[in-house]
Amino acid sequence: MSPEDRALFTKANEALAKSRPREAWSIGEPLFEKYLSDYAVQDLRCKAATRLSLPWEQTHRACEPLMALTPGLMR
């Protein structure tokens, strides 16, 4: 991960830790498709989606990459 992307990732995690999932999503969104095989990025994506209280279909779609990285654990 580039230093710039690492900074975004850190900032998004900090926002999530402060109970600001919408901000975390906005900051992290550029990373979500770019790092589909990165567990930490996809975990952030799923956690933010879950905390946004999106409809189940949207939450599930956001969490699919994480589920693909953890077969058997989240299905």
GIPE-V378509 format. One line per field, one symbol per residue. phi: phi as a letter, one per 30 degrees, with the letter a starting at -180 (. if undefined). psi: psi as a letter, one per 40 degrees, with the letter a starting at -180 (. if undefined). A space follows every 10 residues. Layout:
BEGIN
phi=???
psi=???
END
This chain:
BEGIN
phi=.deddddded dddddddcib dddedddded deddbdcced dddeeddddd ddhdeeedde ddcedddddb eicbc
psi=hidddddddd dddddddefg dddddddedd ddddfdehdd dddddddddd eefiiddddd ddedddddef hdde.
END
